[in-house]
């Protein structure tokens, strides 16, 4: 369908590469991921031209972009065949299908994932997304003191447990499911002027323990 026209597609339409591995074929099915416009549709379809071992499959998904900027693609029908992995590579660049809003390393990123099998079985989950190239060091993104409380935004590099404590302050323990910026609120045990240090201790589920100290001042 698209083989003769792929060379003439504009650069903006070529989004990346798809690789599907199935036990039914000796080699993976591979091919480009393309935005294809179909006349009156509000958004172009996401099409994967998969080829391998003499087999060609055009996998077409319906694209929708919500008012909040969330992009979703629904594949209403797929070949009735088992697959072990389904990999879509969407490289960065001027025509990337995805864009970053803020620092992705400091956000908890999940991808809603819904599968409905041919037999009616369903899988509904939030898939955690890891961002490559982020710092591996515990750090304080921001701090704000108001009244008897100090609000800290703390970046943790992996899944684990973060503890905040200090002289004259409440002790706070927070869990992280992955790299993200966690909001920690510590409070004075008593009111009044106080300058103290907050000790942040992070223990990754797999890895070394990290600590960092930050000074906070309460005016009253």
N, C-alpha and C positions, 0 to 999 in steps of 0.2 A: 504493500500500500504506500509506504513512505520511502522505500529503498531508492527509487529513482529521483526523489525530490530532496533527500536529506542534504545533499551538497548545496542546494539552493536556499536552504533555510537561513534566515538572518541569525546573526550571532546571539541576539537577545533571546531567541527561542530555545537555544541549546543550554539546558540547565545542568546536566551532569551525566552520570553513568549508572546503570543498574546491573546487578549480578545476582542471578538466582541459581541455586544449586538444588538439584532434584535427583533422587535415586533412580529415576527412570531413564536418565541420560548419562552417557559417559563423561560429558563435558558440561560446564555451566552454560546457562543461557545469559548472554551479555548483550548490551546495546545502549544507545543514547536515551536520555530522558529529555523530552521535548514538550514545550508549550505549543499546542495546536489550537488555532481559533476556528470555531464552527459557526460562522454567521451571527445569528441572533443571541447566542449564549452570552450571559453576563460576564463570564470569565473563561479564559481558554482552558481546554482540557489538558491534563497531565498525561502524556502518552509515553510508554516505554516500549521500544522496539527491541524485543529480545530474540537473539538468534544463537544457535548452536546445534551441532550434530545433524544438520539438515532441517532443523525445525525453526520456524519463525512465528512469534506470537506478538501481536500488538495489544498491549495491556493499557486500557484507557480508563482514566479516573476523572471524576467530576470535581472541579475546583470551586471552593467557596472562600471568600474573604469577608469576615464579619466587620462590623463597624468599629470593633475594638482593635482591629488589625491582625486578628488570629487567622491564619491560613490553614484550611483543611482540604484533604483530597479523599474522596470516597470511590473505591473500586467496587461497583455493584455486582460484577461477575468476574470470576477468575477461573482459569482452567481447572478441571477436576483431576488434579494430580498432586501428590505430596511434594513438599519442598522442605529442605533442612535449614537453609538460610536464605534470607532476602535482604540484599544490601543495596542501598541507594546512596551514591556519593554526589553531594551537591557542593562543589568547590566554591570558595570565596572569590569575589571579583565584582566588576561593575554590573554584571548581569546575573548575580546570584539570586536564587529563588527566595532566600531568607535574608533578613537584616537584623542587626542587633539593636536593641533599645537599652542603652546604658552598658555598664560593665557586666558581661555575662558571668564572669568568675564570681561575682558577689550576689548572684541570684540563684534561687532554688529552681532548677529547670526540670520540668516533667513534660512528657508528651502523652496526651490521652490516646490510648490504643484500644481499638475495638475490632475483634474478629468474629465473624459468623461462619461456621463451617457448613459444608454441603449437607451434613446430617442434622443441622440445627444447633449444634454445640456452640457456645459463645465464650469468648475471652474478653474481659473488660478490665483494663488495668491502666495505671499511670506509670509510664516507663521513665525512669530517671535518666537524665542526659548529663554526661560528663563533658566538660569543656577542656580541650587540650591547650597547653601553654600557660596555664594559670600558675601563680606562685605556690610553692610548697611550704610557705612560712606563715605562721599565725600573725595576724596584724589587726590593728584598730583602725577602722575606716572613719569613724566619727564619734564624737562624744558631746553630750548636752546635759547640763545640770540645771534643774529647776526645782526650787523648794528643797525637799528632803530626799529627792531621787536623782540619780544619774543614769542616763540612757546611753548605752554604748552599742555601736554597730561593730561587730567583731567578725573578721573574715577567718574561716577555718578551711584548711586545704583538702579535707576528706571527711568521710563519715566517722563519727566518734562522739566524745562527750566533752563539753566545755564547762569549766567551773570558774566562777568569779567570786572573790572574797577579799576582805580588807578589814582593818581595825575600825571598829565602830560601825560596820556595815553588815547588812544581811548577806547570807551566802546563797548564791544562785547556781543551779546546775541545769544545763540545756543539752539536748541531744541534736546531732546533725546527721542527716541521711546522706550527705555528700558535701562537696565543696560549695560554700555559700556564705553570705553575710548574715550572722545571727544577731537579733536584737536582745540585749541583756539589760535589765533594769535592776539596779542595786539601790537600796534605801538606807538612810541613817537609822540606827537603832534608837538614837535620841536626837532631838533637835539641837540647833545651835551652830555656831561657826565651826567648821571642821575642814582641815586639809589632810588628806590621807591618800594612801596608795591602794589601787585595786590590782590584785594579782589574778591574772588570767592563766589558767592551766588547761591545756587541751591534750586529750589522750585519744589518738586515732585507733580505730578498731584493729588496724594492722599498721604498725609503724611506731616511731618514737614519740615520746611525750615532749610537748613544747610549752614554754611559759613566756609571759610578757607582763610587764608592769606599767601601769599608767597612773598619773597623779590626778586626782579630782579635788575640787574645792567647793565646799558648801558655805554660802554666805550667812545663812541663818537657819 
